[in-house]
């Protein structure tokens, strides 16, 4: 039982890493001031960013819950 949960935990962790790396930056700070908001003119995909944000949130919550469950089991 515990080994199955550890494998699921590893898959969730890899998915969380991938979803964080796939998200685009928020263009805040100096780099956002330099390009002048040109990313919005070039067709930045808002739908994909929102989906990745929701997926990241779901994976993070499941990662934390599964971590607590694994701690209780062991």
Buried (B, 14 or more C-beta within 10 A) or exposed (E): EEEEBBEEBEEBBEBBEEBEEEEEEEBEEEEBEEEEEEEEEEEEEEEEBEEBEEBBEBBBEBBEEBEEEBEEEE
